[in-house]
Amino acid sequence: MFDIAVIEDPAAAEASLDPMRARLLAELAEPASATMLAARVGLPRQKVNYHLRALEQHGLIELVEERRKGNVTERVMRATAASYVISPAALAAVRPDPARAPDRLSARWLLAVAARLVQDVGALITGAERAKKRLATFTVDATVRFASASDRSAFAEELAATVASLVGRYHDENAPGGREHRVVIALHPSVNPATTDAPEES
């Protein structure tokens, strides 16, 4: 089981978004049979089996083992991942395009860049799994508390200048066998689930 799987197929995305199927995916973090699941979710076993077949068809769950009980063969299933992310590739016709309106101060452009990040890394993960290779990535996740809006602005400018300097130092357009890597830096207000206050204006 993977920690996270990326759903790129529209039909698989549709299957995962059904509330009952999403509940079954969560229950299948640990292997279980349709009979076991039926008792947990309050549905007839036949109905649970219907949902399980749809999830299995789209690769969201997998067979762990088959158990013989009298004249019945019980199939024990498990989710293929602990959690799932739907790639913008599943909405190909309406996925955001960061090239459409680049603006480093726009929250919507940030969202478009983040969507591209999910799509690109999802595709890379899929390719790495097929090739049975590790995927070279690096992530920094930090929280900074600014005393004022001017401090935040100064931080953003200094961060941009530092990244530009690093890119200029290491980027080699003519390196034989070189491979391009994308660098994404984002700065946004933290989300506090305990409050419904609107974010501070820029």
C-alpha positions in Angstrom: 0.0 0.0 0.0 1.3 3.5 -0.9 1.0 6.5 1.4 -0.5 8.5 -1.4 -1.8 7.5 -4.9 -2.6 10.0 -7.7 -5.8 9.4 -9.6 -5.4 10.5 -13.2 -8.3 8.7 -14.9 -11.6 10.6 -15.0 -13.7 7.4 -14.4 -11.5 6.4 -11.4 -11.9 10.0 -10.0 -15.7 9.7 -10.4 -15.7 6.3 -8.6 -13.6 7.7 -5.7 -15.9 10.7 -5.2 -19.0 8.7 -4.5 -19.6 9.1 -0.8 -20.1 5.4 0.0 -17.1 4.4 -2.1 -14.9 7.0 -0.4 -16.1 5.5 2.9 -15.2 2.0 1.8 -11.8 3.2 0.7 -11.2 4.6 4.1 -12.4 1.4 5.8 -10.1 -0.6 3.5 -6.9 0.9 5.0 -6.9 -2.5 6.6 -7.9 -5.6 4.7 -11.6 -6.6 4.9 -14.2 -8.6 3.2 -17.6 -7.4 1.8 -19.3 -9.1 4.8 -17.1 -7.3 7.3 -17.6 -4.0 5.5 -21.4 -4.4 5.2 -21.6 -4.6 9.0 -19.6 -1.4 9.4 -21.3 0.8 6.8 -24.9 -0.5 7.2 -25.4 -1.8 3.6 -26.4 -5.2 2.4 -23.3 -7.4 1.4 -24.5 -7.5 -2.3 -24.5 -3.7 -2.4 -21.1 -3.5 -0.9 -19.8 -6.0 -3.4 -21.2 -3.8 -6.2 -19.2 -0.8 -4.9 -16.1 -2.9 -4.4 -16.2 -4.2 -8.0 -16.2 -0.6 -9.2 -13.3 0.4 -7.0 -11.3 -2.7 -8.0 -12.0 -2.0 -11.7 -10.3 1.3 -11.4 -7.3 0.1 -9.4 -8.3 1.8 -6.1 -8.5 -1.5 -4.2 -6.8 -4.8 -4.6 -7.3 -8.5 -3.7 -5.3 -9.6 -0.6 -6.6 -13.1 -0.3 -9.5 -15.5 -1.0 -11.0 -17.5 1.9 -13.2 -20.5 1.4 -16.3 -20.5 3.7 -18.5 -23.5 2.9 -19.7 -23.1 -0.6 -18.7 -19.4 -0.7 -15.4 -17.9 -1.6 -14.8 -14.7 0.4 -12.6 -12.1 -1.1 -10.5 -9.9 1.2 -9.7 -6.5 -0.3 -7.4 -3.6 0.6 -7.1 -0.1 -0.6 -4.1 0.5 -2.9 -3.2 3.6 -0.9 -3.8 5.2 2.5 -4.9 8.4 0.7 -5.6 9.7 -2.8 -5.2 12.9 -4.7 -7.1 13.6 -7.9 -4.8 15.0 -10.6 -6.0 17.9 -12.7 -5.4 15.6 -15.6 -8.7 14.0 -14.7 -10.3 17.3 -15.7 -8.2 17.8 -18.8 -10.6 20.1 -20.6 -10.9 22.5 -17.7 -7.6 22.1 -15.8 -5.9 25.3 -14.8 -3.1 26.6 -17.1 -0.4 28.5 -15.2 0.9 30.0 -18.5 -2.5 31.7 -19.0 -2.0 34.6 -16.6 1.4 34.5 -14.8 1.2 36.8 -11.7 3.3 36.0 -8.7 1.0 38.0 -6.4 -2.2 36.3 -7.6 -3.7 33.6 -5.3 -5.4 32.0 -8.3 -2.1 31.8 -10.2 -0.6 30.1 -7.1 -3.5 27.6 -7.3 -2.9 27.0 -11.0 0.9 26.4 -10.3 0.0 24.0 -7.4 -2.4 22.1 -9.7 0.3 21.7 -12.3 2.6 20.5 -9.5 0.1 17.8 -8.5 -0.3 16.8 -12.2 3.4 16.7 -13.0 4.5 14.8 -9.8 1.6 12.4 -10.2 2.7 11.6 -13.7 6.3 11.2 -12.5 5.3 8.9 -9.7 3.4 6.7 -12.1 6.4 6.6 -14.5 8.8 5.8 -11.7 6.6 3.0 -10.4 6.4 1.4 -13.9 10.2 1.7 -14.3 10.7 0.5 -10.7 13.0 3.5 -10.1 13.1 6.0 -7.3 12.0 9.6 -8.1 14.4 12.3 -7.1 12.4 15.1 -5.4 13.1 17.6 -2.6 10.5 19.4 -0.4 10.7 22.2 2.1 7.6 23.0 4.3 8.0 25.7 6.9 5.9 28.3 8.8 6.9 31.8 9.4 5.1 34.4 11.5 5.5 38.0 10.2 5.3 41.0 12.5 3.9 43.1 9.7 2.8 43.2 6.1 6.0 45.1 5.2 8.1 42.3 6.8 6.1 39.8 4.7 6.8 41.8 1.5 10.5 42.1 2.3 10.7 38.4 3.0 9.1 37.6 -0.4 11.4 39.9 -2.2 14.5 38.5 -0.5 13.3 34.9 -1.1 12.7 35.7 -4.8 16.2 37.2 -5.2 17.8 34.2 -3.4 16.0 31.7 -5.6 16.9 33.6 -8.7 20.6 33.7 -7.6 20.6 29.9 -7.0 18.9 29.2 -10.3 21.4 31.4 -12.1 24.3 29.7 -10.4 23.3 26.1 -11.1 21.3 26.3 -14.4 23.4 25.0 -17.3 21.5 25.3 -20.6 24.2 23.3 -22.5 25.0 20.6 -20.0 25.3 17.2 -21.9 22.8 14.8 -20.4 21.4 17.4 -18.1 17.8 17.3 -17.0 15.6 20.2 -16.2 13.9 20.4 -12.8 11.1 22.7 -11.8 11.4 24.8 -8.7 8.1 26.0 -7.1 8.1 28.4 -4.1 4.8 29.4 -2.5 3.9 31.8 0.3 0.4 32.0 1.6 -1.4 32.6 4.9 -1.7 29.5 7.1 -5.2 28.0 7.3 -6.5 27.5 10.8 -9.4 25.0 10.8 -10.5 26.3 14.2 -11.4 29.7 12.9 -13.6 31.0 10.0 -12.0 34.4 9.9 -11.3 35.7 6.4 -7.6 36.0 5.5 -5.9 39.3 5.8 -5.8 41.4 2.7 -2.6 41.9 0.8 
